[in-house]
């Protein structure tokens, strides 16, 4: 029998939000309820910023209540804090000692560390269409090929690409831990992989405003059983908005990698991305030039369709490392569309070599020059 909105509301009626016994549905705090055909239920609870700590128990109780509904396989509830008109500026996150945090330029200081994760790296771009997700996917696999334990988080709530890139359409399981319910990431060619796309159907539109996205992103970071990782690669959505700022506030980023094509239009937005991360005091670990050169498979001729060398020159101008370039290649496109990333299925090919070189340069920047470990065997699933 299909799960209905009324089924979910009936379950949530047993969750109270105050001492007077007001139910969650009657409180006016409940968002729209998204029900996936496979049994995943997603919703949010509206709060004021100071209520976040108190409402965490309400959020957990709501998830538990919905999980008891027949047919529900998983429930994801998020807290969304919106400030009304005239509320004034939001306070900066408090440090453990109670002092508001802020950088030299008023940017947010990193939040608490993610247990078990040594380095968190954001792969970002100032605009869409530059191949950022494909780069993030293959970069994560190339880091794993160096013998590192690597995870990949798809932070694009509106347009998740990682499920397609890895050919994953399974739903993750949830487990109970001493810290509460946690989502178990899927295994993608040896990577711990998580995406909002695993929790909803492919044709579901996430019609969420900024605070809902921020809350969901924080949960995908902190309520996933990542385990012990050397590097967690976060595939950011394009732009310089809520998701990037939330990530900078929610967890201590080791740095950001900026992906751009060589053309001037893309480089303008890449420059904005660098500026944004610098504003929030996140180090720039390097710039990657994607779709750098096209070699015709028929005649062998070389064409610079989007120009060439623009990202390298821009990196030098901005004073940030240049990590390398990736060609515009049919093999990369075809393998990505097939859900079989080129670094995993053709690790000795020239395209994989480009990603491995970039990963080696990135790891050097992260580890201070530590050499690579013996490469693990990658199992093709």
C-alpha positions as a printed Julia matrix, in Angstrom:
381×3 Matrix{Float64}:
  0.0    0.0     0.0
  1.33   3.42   -0.94
  2.37   5.81    1.81
  0.25   8.95    1.91
  0.78  12.39    3.4
 -2.05  11.66    5.85
 -0.17   8.57    7.05
  2.86  10.7     7.83
  0.83  13.44    9.5
 -0.95  10.88   11.67
  2.41   9.52   12.83
  3.74  13.01   13.52
  0.65  13.89   15.56
  2.22  11.95   18.4
  5.3   14.21   18.42
  4.92  17.26   20.65
  6.93  20.47   20.38
  6.27  22.21   23.7
  5.24  21.71   27.33
  1.6   22.37   26.39
  1.62  19.22   24.27
  1.18  20.92   20.86
  1.63  18.33   18.14
  4.13  18.9    15.37
  1.48  19.12   12.58
 -0.6   21.58   14.66
  2.41  23.77   15.46
  2.65  25.24   11.97
  6.33  24.3    11.86
  6.05  21.42    9.42
  7.16  21.89    5.81
  5.83  20.1     2.76
  6.32  16.34    2.98
  8.17  14.62    0.14
  7.38  10.91   -0.22
  9.59   8.89   -2.5
  7.92   5.95   -4.31
 10.53   3.63   -2.78
  9.54   4.5     0.78
 11.75   7.47    1.71
 10.09  10.4     3.49
 11.73  13.84    3.64
 10.44  16.89    5.51
 11.66  19.82    7.59
 10.74  21.54   10.86
 10.81  25.32   11.02
 12.56  26.87   14.03
 14.12  30.12   15.17
 17.94  30.0    15.4
 18.05  29.89   19.25
 15.73  26.85   19.24
 18.1   24.56   17.32
 19.45  22.68   20.33
 16.07  22.22   22.0
 14.4   21.01   18.8
 17.02  18.38   18.02
 15.12  15.91   20.21
 11.91  16.81   18.38
 13.6   16.17   15.04
 14.85  12.77   16.17
 11.43  11.84   17.59
  9.8   12.84   14.28
 12.11  10.57   12.3
 11.45   7.66   14.65
  7.68   8.2    14.43
  7.67   8.26   10.62
  9.87   5.16   10.43
  7.08   3.26   12.19
  4.63   3.95    9.35
  4.12   0.76    7.31
  6.09   0.94    4.07
  8.51   3.68    5.16
 12.12   2.61    4.52
 13.88   5.78    5.7
 13.0    9.2     7.09
 15.05  12.39    6.83
 13.89  15.32    8.96
 15.81  18.6     8.99
 15.65  21.74   11.12
 15.35  24.96    9.13
 16.12  28.26   10.83
 14.71  31.32    9.08
 14.87  34.83   10.5
 11.85  37.03   10.03
 11.84  40.69    8.93
 13.43  43.03   11.42
 15.1   40.23   13.33
 18.48  41.82   12.84
 21.7   40.13   11.8
 22.12  36.5    12.7
 24.7   35.84   15.42
 27.89  34.15   14.42
 28.33  30.57   15.59
 29.63  30.38   19.13
 32.97  28.85   19.94
 33.15  26.23   22.7
 33.89  28.96   25.22
 30.84  30.94   24.16
 32.66  33.63   22.19
 31.2   34.42   18.74
 33.45  33.17   15.99
 34.59  35.22   13.07
 37.58  35.65   10.83
 39.63  38.71   10.16
 37.19  39.67    7.41
 34.06  38.8     9.35
 33.83  35.34    7.77
 32.75  32.27    9.71
 35.27  30.16   11.55
 35.09  26.42   10.89
 32.62  24.39   12.93
 33.45  21.24   14.87
 35.5   18.54   13.21
 33.86  15.58   11.49
 34.85  12.53   13.6
 37.16  10.14   11.77
 37.74  12.42    8.75
 41.23  13.91    8.41
 40.7   16.31    5.49
 37.52  17.73    3.95
 38.01  19.22    0.49
 35.38  21.17   -1.44
 35.45  20.84   -5.23
 33.72  23.95   -6.5
 33.13  26.16   -9.5
 31.68  29.59   -9.99
 29.3   28.34  -12.69
 27.72  25.17  -14.0
 28.7   23.21  -17.08
 32.45  23.07  -16.46
 32.59  19.37  -15.53
 32.99  19.9   -11.8
 31.1   16.75  -10.73
 32.99  14.54  -13.18
 36.23  16.03  -11.91
 35.24  15.51   -8.26
 34.28  11.89   -8.92
 37.48  10.96  -10.74
 39.65  13.0    -8.38
 38.24  11.05   -5.42
 38.97   7.75   -7.2
 42.48   8.92   -8.08
 43.13   9.74   -4.42
 41.94   6.27   -3.48
 44.34   4.82   -6.05
 47.14   6.35   -3.95
 46.13   4.09   -1.07
 43.97   6.63    0.76
 40.59   6.07    2.39
 38.27   8.43    0.54
 34.63   9.49    0.7
 32.55  11.57   -1.71
 29.6   13.76   -0.7
 27.31  15.16   -3.39
 26.32  18.53   -1.9
 24.14  19.62   -4.81
 20.66  19.32   -3.32
 18.86  20.64   -6.41
 20.8   18.73   -9.07
 22.67  15.71   -7.66
 24.96  14.12  -10.27
 26.86  11.52   -8.26
 24.21   8.75   -8.5
 24.45   8.9   -12.31
 28.25   9.16  -12.36
 28.61   6.02  -10.24
 25.65   4.13  -11.65
 24.15   3.83   -8.17
 20.38   3.65   -7.74
 20.19   1.76   -4.44
 18.83   3.32   -1.28
 21.21   3.58    1.71
 20.45   1.78    4.93
 20.21   3.45    8.31
 21.77   2.18   11.52
 21.43   3.07   15.18
 24.6    4.31   16.86
 25.35   5.79   20.3
 25.16   9.19   18.57
 21.73   8.45   17.09
 20.46   7.21   13.74
 23.03   7.35   10.95
 22.85   6.78    7.18
 25.27   4.22    5.76
 26.94   5.57    2.6
 26.93   3.46   -0.54
 30.08   1.9    -1.95
 31.15   3.33   -5.3
 34.28   1.6    -6.59
 35.74   1.61   -3.09
 34.56   5.1    -2.12
 32.06   5.9     0.64
 29.48   7.82   -1.42
 26.48   9.85   -0.25
 23.98  12.01   -2.14
 20.48  13.38   -1.59
 19.81  11.62   -4.9
 19.93   8.28   -3.05
 17.04   9.34   -0.81
 14.6   10.6    -3.45
 13.49   9.44   -6.87
 15.31  10.83   -9.89
 12.32  12.88  -11.06
 11.56  14.49   -7.69
 12.07  18.26   -7.73
 13.58  19.57   -4.48
 11.56  22.78   -4.17
 13.38  23.94   -1.07
 14.4   27.38    0.06
 17.87  28.24    1.36
 17.43  27.3     5.03
 16.06  23.87    4.13
 19.03  23.26    1.86
 21.43  24.36    4.58
 19.86  22.0     7.1
 19.85  19.05    4.69
 23.49  19.64    3.78
 24.5   19.75    7.44
 22.71  16.45    8.04
 24.33  14.79    5.04
 27.68  15.8     6.52
 27.07  14.9    10.14
 24.45  12.14   10.12
 26.25   9.78    7.76
 28.43   6.95    9.07
 31.54   8.0     7.14
 33.94   5.91    9.21
 37.67   6.6     9.09
 38.62   8.66    6.01
 41.83  10.35    4.91
 39.9   12.65    2.58
 36.23  13.53    2.12
 35.67  15.15   -1.27
 32.57  17.37   -1.35
 31.11  18.0    -4.8
 29.66  21.49   -4.36
 26.79  22.96   -6.36
 27.84  25.72   -8.75
 27.92  29.29   -7.51
 28.81  31.1    -4.3
 25.68  30.85   -2.17
 24.11  29.07    0.78
 25.65  25.64    0.29
 29.21  26.93    0.21
 28.69  29.18    3.23
 26.93  26.41    5.14
 29.79  24.02    4.51
 32.35  26.58    5.66
 30.36  27.14    8.86
 29.39  23.54    9.54
 32.79  21.87    9.33
 36.48  22.75    9.08
 37.42  22.61    5.4
 41.01  21.76    4.63
 40.58  23.78    1.46
 38.85  24.12   -1.88
 39.67  23.03   -5.42
 38.27  25.28   -8.15
 37.34  23.72  -11.51
 37.1   25.88  -14.64
 37.28  25.6   -18.39
 39.89  27.81  -20.1
 37.4   30.27  -21.61
 37.16  33.8   -20.25
 33.47  33.47  -19.32
 34.16  30.53  -17.01
 37.3   32.12  -15.57
 35.34  35.17  -14.43
 33.14  32.93  -12.29
 36.09  30.86  -11.11
 37.64  34.08   -9.83
 34.45  34.8    -7.88
 34.6   31.33   -6.32
 38.19  31.92   -5.19
 37.18  35.27   -3.71
 34.25  33.72   -1.84
 36.35  30.99   -0.22
 39.01  33.5     0.74
 36.34  35.65    2.38
 35.4   32.74    4.66
 39.07  31.89    5.22
 39.09  28.58    3.37
 42.47  27.89    1.69
 42.54  27.44   -2.07
 44.31  24.13   -2.68
 44.45  24.63   -6.41
 42.76  25.24   -9.75
 41.98  22.55  -12.34
 41.57  23.37  -16.03
 38.93  21.03  -17.43
 38.16  20.43  -21.14
 41.58  21.86  -21.88
 42.39  20.28  -25.25
 40.5   18.17  -27.76
 42.38  15.58  -29.8
 40.4   14.33  -32.78
 40.12  10.51  -32.57
 40.07  10.29  -36.38
 42.85  12.57  -37.58
 44.8   13.18  -34.38
 44.55  16.95  -34.8
 44.5   19.14  -31.7
 41.82  21.78  -31.14
 41.46  24.21  -28.25
 37.67  24.44  -28.32
 37.4   26.45  -25.1
 40.85  27.99  -25.36
 43.9   26.66  -23.54
 46.0   27.71  -20.57
 43.49  30.24  -19.24
 43.04  28.52  -15.88
 46.79  28.16  -15.38
 47.3   31.84  -16.11
 44.42  32.81  -13.83
 45.85  30.69  -11.01
 49.19  32.47  -11.35
 47.45  35.85  -11.34
 45.5   34.99   -8.16
 48.53  33.45   -6.49
 47.02  29.97   -6.03
 48.39  26.55   -7.06
 47.61  25.14  -10.49
 46.93  21.41  -10.11
 46.76  20.4   -13.76
 44.5   20.03  -16.77
 42.06  17.43  -18.08
 41.42  17.02  -21.82
 38.06  17.27  -23.55
 37.67  13.6   -24.35
 34.9   11.28  -25.53
 36.05   8.46  -23.25
 35.54  10.6   -20.16
 32.08  11.64  -21.3
 30.98   8.15  -22.31
 32.25   6.48  -19.13
 30.6    9.15  -16.97
 27.25   8.74  -18.71
 27.53   4.97  -18.26
 28.16   5.29  -14.51
 31.66   3.79  -14.87
 34.2    6.53  -14.01
 37.27   6.45  -16.21
 39.76   6.31  -13.3
 38.04   3.15  -12.02
 37.48   1.29  -15.3
 40.61   2.35  -17.21
 43.15   3.22  -14.5
 46.14   2.9   -16.86
 44.7    5.04  -19.65
 45.81   8.58  -20.51
 42.62  10.16  -19.16
 43.05   8.49  -15.77
 46.69   9.6   -15.76
 45.56  13.22  -15.91
 43.36  12.79  -12.85
 46.08  10.87  -11.0
 48.55  13.68  -11.56
 46.06  16.23  -10.21
 45.29  13.99   -7.2
 49.01  13.63   -6.44
 49.47  17.41   -6.5
 46.4   17.87   -4.29
 47.57  15.3    -1.75
 50.97  16.96   -1.61
 49.26  20.25   -0.75
 47.12  18.54    1.89
 49.76  16.38    3.53
 52.74  18.67    3.34
 54.61  16.5     0.9
 53.93  13.03    2.32
 54.44  10.36   -0.3
 51.61   8.19   -1.66
 50.7    4.86   -0.1
 50.58   1.57   -2.03
 47.56   1.65   -4.32
 44.66  -0.63   -3.34
 42.96  -2.94   -5.79
 39.86  -1.3    -7.27
 36.98  -3.73   -7.67
 34.76  -3.04  -10.67
 31.15  -3.65   -9.62
